[in-house]
Amino acid sequence: MKIFINIDKRKTICIIHSIMRFFSFTLILLLLFYNNIECVQFLFPQDTNSNAQFVTISAVGDIMMGSDFPDPILPPSSGKHLFDNVKEHFNTNIVFGNLEGPFCIGGYTNKNIESGRTYAFRTPPEYAKNLTKAGFNCISLANNHIMDFGIKGIRTTLNILDSLKIQHSGQIGDIARFNINGLKVGLIAFSTYNNTYNILDENKAYSTIRSLSDSFDIFIVSMHAGAEGIKALHTINRFEYFYGEARGNVVRFAHKAIENGADLILGHGPHIPRAMEIYKDRLIAYSLGNFCPYGRFSLRGVASKSFILKVKLNKDGSFNSGNIVPIDIKKPGIPYIDTTIYTIKLIQKLSKEDFNGNQLRIDSNGNIFQNKSGI
């Protein structure tokens, strides 16, 4: 009985070896026959991290977490809950926002706030940690409020952001830098003011973008520009003014920035959402609107509607995909997810009306994609 069992085992082993030899021989023939990398990759798929091919960004507009000037209008608990309703969406490589006003104590402002058209903001330094807690790691300091309390205010703000390891840009020479999945990513922030990188000095701006973009795999440009308010809802390809102040031609600047090496344009400043456009396979968001304008900003009408822009860029900087997370800003200035999806519908409408032949498409869920056929 034991003899027969041993014979059966030997037969089984021989059969298995024969099958293995057959498949090994077949595999070799396939490799020799096709002899190309696609066949090898199919047969031996590489264990790669798919995220290494992309960089993801979450971007929001204007942030001012409360001011103690001229009179304190501040959130409870030093504002530590301001972003609780939305921070789950900040799950990307870069989380960007525009900081409207310095972090500092005391000091003096040169602004004439008695005019009723001019405001000065000063946020207590301890509020800065709310940005880190929410996930922000990149901040624009290029706007009309960052110098509200002069050199002291901006220096204090820079020191605080550095201590929190938050990258920033705005002042001349200040570039946000990241190394993400082996890709070098940079961000430069422009405004229409001389104490920052300035879009009004167009030739210098384009030259700066061109020279800097060569140092990065992906280069992002932020711009605080354009007229403000409901009357500025539509994006126009001409020079804009607000109360007589030059606010630039945002369409021309965005297009030229891309032609000179920019891969993504993030606009803010008008305090309302504006259209988006795809130009030369690069995404332009002309205004991200308000985001956390605690206590001091008007929230009438569309000024209370905003969004989180989520973008995935290919490793060459071209647009891959995106999403609009609609936001409703409730008084006195706290962002919440908007279940009415108002901003999705608004940006769908504006992007069609303002840019004829726009390749950008937005579906009812806020997903952004490129339709190169233009249909």
Helices and strands as residue ranges (DSSP letters): H 2-34, H 37-43, G 50-53, E 54-64, G 76-79, G 87-89, E 94-99, G 113-115, G 125-128, H 129-134, E 138-140, H 150-163, E 167-169, E 176-180, E 183-191, E 197-198, H 202-213, E 218-224, G 230-232, E 240-242, E 245-248, H 250-259, E 264-268, E 276-279, E 282-285, E 290-293, G 301-304, E 305-314, E 319-330, E 334-337, H 342-354, E 360-362, E 367-370
